[in-house]
């Protein structure tokens, strides 16, 4: 479920301010994901350490919602090929983090770009191998009125990387 968070979990706010927010202490993203009722059972089941206690999560801190403490963007990946299976945004409310955005349609990856949330989703045509998507959708969201709203959507088609089979040069 992308976009709006549940009304009871987010206070209505204006767009993010230009005032820098305070960076929180390092957050245990794995604990946050596993304890979040908004995260699907499937993503929680897939979230296992790849090696020892190394979990496949990427965490970014930044000001997306205009709060006094930086927001967290958490991407959950697969171990083998680092495919994004879930992207989440958490906002500080009274000292604890609340989920304000969820995208769980793999492959997905979210980033912070100049105060906006940018979500990239790989697109596959029939017959495309997982390693070679046909393109991607890049969706930019902006925080306004207590929720993320889509601002821009771009589709990029990927060209043929391999090209045709090489033809040997004739012998002279």
N, C-alpha and C positions, 0 to 999 in steps of 0.2 A: 504494500500500500504506500504509494508515494504521495508526497504533498502534505496535506494538513495533519497535524497531530490532533489527538483527542482534546476537546475543549477543556476538560478538567486537568490536563497535564501541562498546559501552556497558558501563561498570562499574556494578554494582548499587549503588543508593543509596537512602536513605530519602527521604521527601517533602522538598520544598524547605524550607530553614530560613528563619527570620525575619531572619537576619543579612543585611544588604545585601551584594550581590556587587559586585565591582569592574567598572566599565565598561571593556570592551576598547578598544584603539585602533580607529579607524574601519576596518572590514573591507571588502575589495573583494568585494561580494556577487556580482557578475557572474563573477569568477574562481572564487569558491567554487562557484557553481552549475555552471559549465562543467566544472570538474574533479571533480565529484561523480558517482561511478558509480551512485548511487541515483537520480539525476535521469534521466528518460526522454530518449531521443534526440529525440523530438518537441518537448519543452519546450526542450531545448538548441538545436534548429534554429530555433524561434520567437523565441528570445532574441537580438534584434538591436537596434541603436540606433534610436530613433524619429527623433531629430534629432541630427546630428553624433555626439557620443559620449554622448548621454543615453539610458540604457537604462531600460526600463519595469520597474523593481524598486522595491518598498517594503521597507525594512529597519527592524525594531524591535529594541531591546535591552531585556532584562529578565531577572529571575530566575525561570525556570520549573523548573529541575532541581536547585536547591540547590547549584550549584557556586560556586567562589570568584570566577569571572568570569561576567559576564552572558551569557545565551544570546542567540542571534540568531533572529528569525523573518524569513524572506525570502519575499515574495510576488512571483511573476513574472506580469506583466500583458501584455495585447496593447497595441499602440501606439494603434490607432484608437479603440477604445471602452473601454479600461482594464478588460477582463474578466480576472479571475484565472485563469491556466491551471496554476498550481502553487504550493503553499505548503509551506515546509520549516522545520524547526527544527534549529539547529546548536548543539552543546554543546562547550565547550572541554575538551579532554583533552590535557594535557601541552603546551599552547601551540599546538595546531592544532584546528580545528573539525571535528567529526564529526556527520554527519547522524543525528538520532534520531527524526525524524518526516517523513513525506512524504504529501501529498495532491495528486493530479493529476487530479481529475475536475472539469473546468471547468463552470461558473464557481465558483471557490473562493477564499476569502480567510481568512487566519488572523491573529489578534490576541492580545496579552497582556492579560488582564483579572484584576487582583488576584492574580497569581501562577499563574493557570490559562491554558491554551491554549484559545482559542475559535475554532472553524472554522465559517464560514458558507458554505453551499452554496445557490445559487439553484435553485429547482425550477420546471420548465416543464411545462404541460399541452400536449397536442397543439394546434397552431395558435398558440401564444403566440409573439409576436415576441421576438427577443433582448432588446429594450429593455424588455419588460414580462413578467417572470416571474410565475407564479401564486402563488409563495410562496417560503419559504426554510426550510432546516433549519439550526439552530444547535446545534452539538455542543461541549460543554465537556469537555476532557481534563485530567487531573491526573497529574503525574509521581509514580510510586511503584514501588519495586522495580526501578529501572533502565529503566522504560518509561512511555509515556503510556497511560493507561487512560481509557475513556469514563466520565464521571461523570453527565452530564445530556444529554438530547436534547430540543429543543423544535422544533416545526413551527409556522410562522406563515403563514397564508393572507393574501394581499394582496387588498384590495377592489378594486372597479372604480374606476379613477382618473378616467376620462373621463366615465362615466355616459351616460345616454341623450342623443340628439340634442336640442338645444333646440327648442322649438316657439314660433313667433312669436306674439306677443300679438295678439288680434283688434283690428282698427281700429274705433273707436267713432264 
